[in-house]
Amino acid sequence: MNRLKELREDAKISQKQLSEYLGMEQQHYSRYEVGKVKINVEIVKKLARFYNISADYILELTDEKRPLK
């Protein structure tokens, strides 16, 4: 998912930093970014909270980042 990489780079954080927040190895998170592993719901929820955006944006169901309320 290129969108995951864009979000991370816009936030100016490394894969290592984000993977630590998510509680996983950096290599595993890297597979999400390149689309080798399907992202699970719990990770989507954590990312939406971290970036303060809609999970729909992460899932590419919308192009609006709408902040969480």
Secondary structure as GFF3:
##gff-version 3
##sequence-region A 1 69
A	DSSP	alpha_helix	2	10	.	.	.	ID=ss1
A	DSSP	alpha_helix	15	22	.	.	.	ID=ss2
A	DSSP	alpha_helix	26	34	.	.	.	ID=ss3
A	DSSP	alpha_helix	41	51	.	.	.	ID=ss4
A	DSSP	alpha_helix	55	58	.	.	.	ID=ss5
###
